[in-house]
Amino acid sequence: MREILQDLEKWRSEDKQIVLARVVDLEGSGPREPGASMAVNEDGEVAGSVSGGCVEGAVVSEALEIMKTKERKIVTFGYSDDEAFAVGLTCGGTIHLFLEPLDW
């Protein structure tokens, strides 16, 4: 989380909408441990990482949708999930992410 604080503060000062994604659970092998965080702003800019690059594109899409709905959401990517395989999650595990809009 510390690695994204500077970007969060910058985006906050610019009054940007932000969605925070965090790894909340991991089954089997995964690229990042629970607690790993990534933030996405309304322009699609990203700070941090939840998977080392393999599902970040899909997370950005989910985050932009959450900015419209303002709803929190848990999303799951796993090796057997066609979408996760398409975006490159080939580590053999399943990653569960909690996405929520930040409310300053």
Secondary structure by P-SEA (a helix, b strand, c coil): cccaaaaaaaaaaabbbbbbbbbcccccccccccccbbbbcccccccccccccccaaaaaaaaaaaaaacccbbbbbccccaaaaaacccccbbbbbbbbbbcc
